[in-house]
């Protein structure tokens, strides 16, 4: 899949939905719970039809960003679920907050 900024993706194995915030120029496979995500908001027919892989059940949290800085990919979780977000089969880590500068 070649993601686009602003594209909505939904899991086919749970309730997780994300929006692409940043994406690389090339092809990447974005998945959740061991299955590839599909375009859409997850409300369509066939949404959450499968079962997540037990080894990829770390969950995605509402409002959190998940990013791979090397690839240039960043996703914003708009609907939480029990599946772990992955890119090219590798779990996508939650993006940490930047520390604020000290105010003296």
C-alpha positions as CSV (number, residue, x, y, z in Angstrom):
1,X,0.0,0.0,0.0
2,X,1.1,3.5,-0.7
3,X,-0.3,5.6,2.2
4,X,-1.3,9.3,1.8
5,X,-1.4,12.0,4.4
6,X,-4.9,12.3,5.8
7,X,-5.9,8.8,4.7
8,X,-8.1,6.9,7.2
9,X,-7.2,3.2,7.8
10,X,-9.1,0.6,9.7
11,X,-8.2,-2.8,11.1
12,X,-9.9,-5.9,9.7
13,X,-9.5,-7.8,13.0
14,X,-10.5,-5.3,15.7
15,X,-11.9,-1.8,16.2
16,X,-8.6,0.1,15.7
17,X,-8.7,3.0,13.2
18,X,-5.9,5.5,12.4
19,X,-5.2,8.6,10.3
20,X,-1.9,8.9,8.4
21,X,-0.1,12.0,9.6
22,X,3.2,11.5,7.8
23,X,4.2,8.9,5.3
24,X,7.1,7.8,3.2
25,X,7.2,8.1,-0.6
26,X,7.4,4.3,-1.1
27,X,5.2,1.3,-0.5
28,X,4.7,0.1,3.1
29,X,2.5,-2.5,4.7
30,X,0.5,-1.0,7.6
31,X,-1.1,-3.6,9.8
32,X,-2.9,-4.1,13.1
33,X,-3.1,-7.3,15.1
34,X,-1.3,-9.3,12.4
35,X,-3.5,-8.3,9.4
36,X,-3.2,-5.5,6.9
37,X,-5.3,-2.4,7.5
38,X,-7.7,-1.2,4.8
39,X,-8.8,2.2,3.7
40,X,-11.9,3.5,5.5
41,X,-13.1,4.4,8.9
42,X,-14.0,0.8,10.0
43,X,-17.7,1.3,9.9
44,X,-18.2,-0.4,6.6
45,X,-19.3,-4.0,5.9
46,X,-16.8,-6.6,6.9
47,X,-15.1,-4.4,9.5
48,X,-13.5,-6.3,12.3
49,X,-14.3,-9.7,10.7
50,X,-11.1,-11.6,11.7
51,X,-9.3,-12.4,14.9
52,X,-6.1,-10.6,16.0
53,X,-2.8,-12.5,16.4
54,X,-2.3,-13.2,20.1
55,X,1.4,-12.2,19.7
56,X,0.4,-8.8,18.4
57,X,-2.2,-7.8,21.0
58,X,-0.5,-4.8,22.7
59,X,-3.3,-2.5,21.8
60,X,-3.5,1.0,20.3
61,X,-4.6,3.9,22.5
62,X,-7.0,6.7,21.5
63,X,-5.3,10.0,20.6
64,X,-1.7,8.6,20.7
65,X,0.7,8.9,17.8
66,X,2.7,5.9,16.6
67,X,5.8,6.6,14.5
68,X,8.8,5.2,12.8
69,X,11.2,8.1,12.3
70,X,13.6,6.1,10.0
71,X,10.7,5.4,7.6
72,X,9.1,8.8,8.0
73,X,5.7,7.2,9.0
74,X,3.4,8.6,11.7
75,X,-0.1,7.5,12.5
76,X,-2.7,9.0,14.9
77,X,-5.1,6.6,16.6
78,X,-8.7,7.7,16.2
79,X,-10.4,4.6,17.5
80,X,-8.6,2.3,20.0
81,X,-8.4,-1.5,19.8
82,X,-6.6,-4.5,21.2
83,X,-4.3,-5.0,18.2
84,X,-0.7,-3.8,17.9
85,X,0.0,-1.4,15.0
86,X,2.7,-2.7,12.7
87,X,4.6,-1.4,9.6
88,X,6.2,-4.0,7.3
89,X,5.5,-6.6,10.0
90,X,7.4,-4.8,12.8
91,X,5.5,-3.3,15.8
92,X,5.2,0.5,15.6
93,X,6.3,2.2,18.8
94,X,4.3,5.0,20.4
95,X,5.8,8.4,19.8
96,X,7.1,10.0,23.0
97,X,6.3,13.6,23.9
98,X,9.0,16.2,23.4
99,X,10.3,17.7,26.6
100,X,9.4,21.4,27.1
101,X,12.2,23.9,27.5
102,X,12.8,25.1,31.0
103,X,11.3,28.5,31.8
104,X,13.5,30.5,34.2
